[in-house]
Structures are given as C-alpha cells and as structure tokens.
Amino acid sequence: MYKQLVASNDLAVESGLSRQVLDPECRYYGGTIDPGTGVAWVNHTTGTPTEMCYWGAALVNPDSKYYRDEELLDRLRLATEFVLRAQHEDGSISPGWTNYHSPPDTAFVIVGYAQLYQLLAQQEWQPLQPVLDNMRLFLERTLPVMLTGGVHTPNHRWVICAALGFLHKLFGLEELVQRADQWLAEGMDITPDGEWTERSNGIYNAVSDIMLIHAARLLDRPQLLEPVRLNLRMMVYLVHPSGEVVTDYSGRQDLGSVHDLSPYYLPYAILARADNDAQFAAMAEWAGRALSHPGVCSANVLVRMLLEPELKQSFGAVAELPVKYETLLNGDFLRHSYLQDMEAAGHQGRIFHSRLHTDFGAPVARFRDEDTSVTLITETPSFFALRHGAVRLLAVQLASYFNPGFVPMQEITKLSAGYRLAGEQKKGYYGPVEGALLPPTAAAAVSPWYLLPHQSRTLTHEQTFRVEAEVQRTDTGWTIRVHCEEPGEVMTQLSFVFGREGSFTSGELQAVEEDRYLWSGGVLRYTSGEDWLELTGGELGHLASTVREAKLQNNCKAVLVNVMTPFDKTFTLTLSPSMRSV
C-alpha cells in the first residue's frame, strides 16, 4: 500500500503543478486552482494546503521521483506565500464554500499544515528554510483565532482541540492547552455503542476519530482514545460487503451518498498498533484497499506514514471480520430520557448557525448474511435499505399528506425474525388568544400576526397519524408489512429507491418523469449485473405522482406505490440466489 500511495502522490503532484497560478499579476499567484470553481482556496480539501502536502511528501521521500526536486521546492515556496497572503488579519482563513473567517476550518488547515511542517523540519536540507519560515509564520498567526474562536458543529470541537495540540507542540504556550481543556470539559458526544452526534459514517465519524487521536497524543489525554475505540468497534457493522459505508441515516451531507472506508485508515492503523488489536488491523487493511490517493491536507496518510514509519509495515495478527451478523445499535440508549431533559438546557430548542441533532442515539438495526446487507433505521425519511450483490435498494420511504412529507420511524422493536418499526405524527388546530393576553397592537389599525402570543392558544381537534412496519426475514428474502388505521382518506405514498445503474425488467410501471414510476401491480424485477430483486405489492390507490415536502433523491430510480388510509400492505422482497454465499 505504501508503494501505491507514493505512486498516486506523484501523480497528484503533477496534477497540482499543472493548476498552480504562475502569473505574478494574478490575485491567486502561487495558489492552485480548484477545478470545480476555478478559484484558488486555502482550505483542507480542495485548497492549496492539500496540494502542498502532496508536494512536501514527495520532496522529502527518497522513494518519490520528485525527491529534492528544486523546481518543485520553488513551487512549494510560491504556495506558502499565497497561503500567507490569503490569511486574514485575525489569523483565520475562509474555505470558500461558506464559513467566512472560520475558526474550525482554520483548525482543519492547521492540523494538516502542522504535520507537513513537522515532516519538512526533520530534513537536513537548507533550501527548505524559506518554506519552513513561511509555514511557521502562518501557524503563528493562527494563535489568536484558536485561542478565541468558536465552532458550528460537534466535531469542530475535536478538530480545534487537535489544532491546539499541534500549536502547543510547536510554540509551547500553556494557554493553548487551557483552551483545549475548555472544549474537552463539554464531554464526549457519543453513545455507549459508539455513535457520534452527527451519525455521519461517511465523513465526520472519521474526522472525530483522527482528531481525538491527535489530541490524546499531543495533549497527553489518553482517555480521549476511549470514544474513538467505541466508534471503531461500531463501524465494523456499518460497512456493506462491497466496502461501501452505510450512510442511509447520516445527519450530515454524506446522507445516502457513496463513501468508502479510506478515511478510517489512519484511526484503525494507529490504534491497531497501539492496542495490538487484530480486529482493528483487519479493518485497517480493508480501509487501506480503498485508499486511491494520500488524502486531504488534514488527514494525509502518506505524510503521517513518513512521520511514523512503523505505519508502513504490515500488521501482525489480523482477525477475520464478521460476514454474518445481526445487531441493534443504540437499542438500550436512554435517548428519550435525554430528550426530556432538553427543556432544562434553556435554549427552547433554538440554535443558530447549527442544529441540535435530536436524532442522536436513535436505534439502527444492521443485518448481514455474506453479500446481503440490510439496514433498518429510525428518525430518517428511509426506514429500510438493502444491498444484495450489485443490487442497491437505497431506501424504502413512506410519505403522506397528513403532515406533508416523509414519516420517520421513531420506534424499533425486535421480533423473532425481524423488527417492528413505528412512526407517529400529530397535527391540530389552535383557538383564539384570550383577550387578557392580547398585545396592544391587536386593537390597533394594524395587527401583525407575528406579534400575537401564539404559545397561549388552546389546541383543538388534534389528530394522530401512526404507521407501523413489520420487517421480517424469509428463506428467500424479506417481507415488509406496512399498516395505518386512521385518520381515513389520507393519501400516502411508499417509495422504493434503487440505484440508477440497474434496470426494471418486469412490473406494471407508469413513468411520471425520468426515473420515476408509479407501480400499480405485477411482480417487479430490478436487475443489476448478475443479481436481482423481485417485489410484489404494487398498488395505485390514487394518482398523485409526488407528495409535498417529500423530495426524492437524485441519480436514482424510484418506484412509487400509492395507497389510501386505512391500509394494510405487505411487500415481498425475493433475492436472487447468491453464488458468493454458497
């Protein structure tokens, strides 16, 4: 894997050099152009610091064809000068996509920049000194923003703690440790089963993991490794057979997107060695097979390998990873007790520039049998997802016109051969405000609606919409029974969302737009490669092609089943025989 990373890093060097701005009159002189925007940025993903990590790792590595290449060194110097010019007076950077003068995005850059600085500073090569001077100046300028800056999201706290640790290693200021301890005093936002607040298996789990590893080592806080271990244990059960990470219930932008294990390589590899853990070693090897390039500035694998040469070596004992399992994550987590305590927090459920993530700790069931992988989910639009070989059933969702939009499941209960899920919505009406509570504007010529004390209105005619789903395994696949009693005459729609790469070869389908079909009946077969899935249960109980506030995913194929309440529908899912499990 190390040799492959060196080769891919050399290719990344070539790509970055071709995009560096060499016109001294251009505002981006020395920066590298992001192909997606045509702008040079200072951020940790598509920005110039990421290219600098590729270049620096090549310059100091005898295994690279760019080892001590003087032209590349000059290009790196120009890049450091661009980064200094782009840095704001307060020491922060603006990444480009949003978050202007952003302490957390500055912290992401610091974590990568500091590691590259450490690597370059180890070299006995005098021509590097101007580069080192510029990089150190950038890092020194970030001290005020790291000592005073805030965050938007839960994981940002741990990124800032890692950045504070790197700056403390470099500059030795005790104020940096004290600031980190202020963030750490807020406690770890993780369930006993290893679920971080943002439930982001594709992106932010791995961010929290590697950042807390850095913080633990740099700040001498070994206890920070415990939540990382919890999350890495959990992730064993949140990867499909293909290596695709389960993102069906994420609370961030990786929701429903395809992500692999590569961001987890460093957390698994570092703790596999530190703990002599054979399961972590196996997961590190799996993650390593997904690594196609060294990674972004804040988590560059090759830079870390050059700083810790032991990471280049193969692991000792490697465990067999489970290919058959059934587990309910967060099934015993006292989530409702925490939610009941939210009122006492004093924020009245309002938070600015972020979100409360009240789905934290919601139960998720995972089932795997060789090449079949199933996820049952609460607190998201989808309650069921399946992978079977090349077949991807990305989501099964229920939407209605009761409270227009998707109906998330809030409860999950274990059955003998499956699970029962239930979701409930309430909607009512509000009476007039009592005269004594009316504001003076109510008697004026103009009475704005937003000045009335709506919290004082009496609730009337409240209705409850409750839907239940029993999902059970069979000898040939799964059944999904969905039922709802009242209120009557509610237009409801189930959507079966498939990967766009497959095709439908049977079933009574009526196209309503590209890749959207109403399914009125017949056996529906979806085929992808040599694998297939058959569904029964189509119905056309009404003609609505969409439900308000229930937007379907792009780049997929959706089959829609229309029913009216009350309904009791059973869908059978029959899977093709698996050669891989024979």
Order of alpha helices (4+ residues) and beta strands (2+ residues): alpha-beta-beta-alpha-alpha-alpha-alpha-alpha-alpha-alpha-alpha-alpha-alpha-alpha-alpha-beta-alpha-beta-beta-beta-beta-beta-beta-beta-beta-beta-beta-beta-beta-beta-beta-beta
